[in-house]
Amino acid sequence: MMMSTRDQQIRLAHAGLIRLVVQATQSEQARVELDPVLTHAEQGGWTDLVARIRRVLKGERDPELLRGLDDEDTVILSAILTGIQNPATLPDPEDTTDPTQAAPGLAQMIHAASRGDAQSLHWLSQMAEQMTRAGGDMARLGAITKRLVDGERNPEVLCKGMGPQGESLVASLLGELGKLERH
């Protein structure tokens, strides 16, 4: 089954959590590392997802665990359940997929966050943090996400210090945002 770009981005944004949960089902040490992460996520409003993850840690594997979760939580928990069955399916946090493929999904997140969607804002901040760690143009893109959420659309301002690939991604992103803002 082909996964949507948005779902792939969600899996990559949460690759660390997904992998840690899968490891925690097999290792007490990973469980110790995971506990503060789950507590922090719970305090951040991810109560439904954390409750389901805790059930997985107790040995539940029923697909019914997915029932009633929002789209993002469903993608994350599905990746965990699939990863337990087949570790080869786990997302790679070091994945360097073509960033221009990210423009439509990233634009949707920026658009939703700019309209006050808390979960999109949370997801976007996590993604920006990962981009910043990646360095280069991706780090610069991570650094401008707040400006994009706040409404900045001037490519001269946004692309300052970026190379051709970064400029291309920002241009794609601005094009996608333009489409969303016209509707």
N, C-alpha and C positions, 0 to 999 in steps of 0.2 A: 504494500500500500504506500502510495506517495504521500509524503508529509508536506503540509503547506509551509511556505517560507516563514510565516509568523510562528508556527509550531516549532520549526527548526530553531528559530531565534530564541524562543522561550527555553527550549532544551539547552541551548548553548549558554544562555544567561544564567541558568540554574544548574549547569553541569557539575559544579563543585558539590552542591547539596545532593543532587541525584546520586553521584558516585559515593559520597560519604554515607548516605542512607543504605545503599546496597552493601557497602563494606561493613556497616554496623550490624547488618543481619548475620554477618559471619565472624565478627571480631569484637571482643569486649573493649579493646583499646579504641576502635573506631566509634563505638557507642559512647565512650567517655568524651571523645572529641565532639560528637554530634549533639549531646545533650544541651550545652549552652547555645548552640546554633538554633536548635528547636525552640528553646525558651525565648531567644531574641525574636525569632520569626513569629511566635505566638503573641508576644508583646507588640509586634508590628502589625497585628491584625490578621495574621494567617492562621486563625484558630481552627477552621475546618480542615485545612491541609495538614497541619501539625497533628491534629487528632487522628487523622487517617494514617499518617506516617507512624505514629505510635502504635496503631493497630498492626501495621505491617511488621514493626519491630517485635511484636508479640507473636508473630507467625501467621497472621492472616494474609491470604493471597487472592481472595475472591474478587473478581471484577466488580462485584456490587460495591466495593469500596469507592468506586468512581462516581456512583450515583449521587446527584445533587451538588457536585462541585462545579465551580465556574470553569470556563474554558482553560485558563492558564493553569489552575490547580490540577485539572484533569490531565493536561499535557505532562506536568511534572510527575504526578503519581503514576501515570501510565508508563513513563520512562523508567521509573523506579521498579515497578512490577515486571516490566519487560527485561530490565537489566538484571534482576534477580534470576530470572529464567535463563537469560543468555547475556553474559557480561560483554560480549562483543558488540551489543547494541548500545552500550553506554555512550553518552556524548563525550567528546574530547574537549576539555576546557581550553586546550591549546589550538583548537581548530582554526585554520586561517582561510575559511571559505571566502570566495570573492565578495568583498564588502559591498559592491554595487548591487548585489542581489538583496542586500538588506534594506535598501531605500524604501520600498513600499511598506514593509512591516514597521520599520523605524518611524516613518512618517505617520502611520496610524497611531503609534504609541505617543509621539510628540503631540499630535492633534488632540488625542483623548486627554493627555496630561494637561494641556493648555486649557482644557475645558473643566478641569478640576477632578478628573478621574484619579483617585488616590492609588489604585492598584497599578495603573499605567505609569504614574509618577514613580512609584516604588520600583517597578520593573526597569524603567528607564534609568533610574539612578544606579541600579546594580549593573546594568549594561555599560553605562558611562564609566563606572569604576573599572570594569574589565577592559574597556577600550583604553583607558588611561594607562593601565599596566602594560598594554601591548606596545606602547611607544609609537613614534612616528606620526603619520597622518591620523591613525586611529586614536592616538592619545589626544590630538588636537580636536578631533570630532567629539570625543568624550567630553572635552573641556567646553565645547560650545553647545552641548545639549540644553543646558539651562537657558541660554540665550534664545535658542530655537523655541523652547516651551514658552518663554516670555514674549515671543512674537517677532524677534529679529529675523529679517528676511533679506538683508543686504549681503550679496555674495562677497563683495569687497571686504566687509567686516568679518564675515564668517570664515573666509578662506585664508585669512592672514597667516602666513608661515607654512601653508600646505603645499605639497607637491601636486603634480598633475592627477594622480589617482585620488587624492583627498579632495581636490577641487571638483573632479568628476562626480564623486560620491555626494558632495554638498549640492552640486547642481541637480543631480537626480532627486535628492531629498527635497530640495526646494520645489522642484517640479511636482513631486507627489503631494507635498503640503499644499501647493497651489490648487491642485485638483480637489483635495479634501475641503479646503476652505471655501471653494466656490459652491459647494453643495449645501 
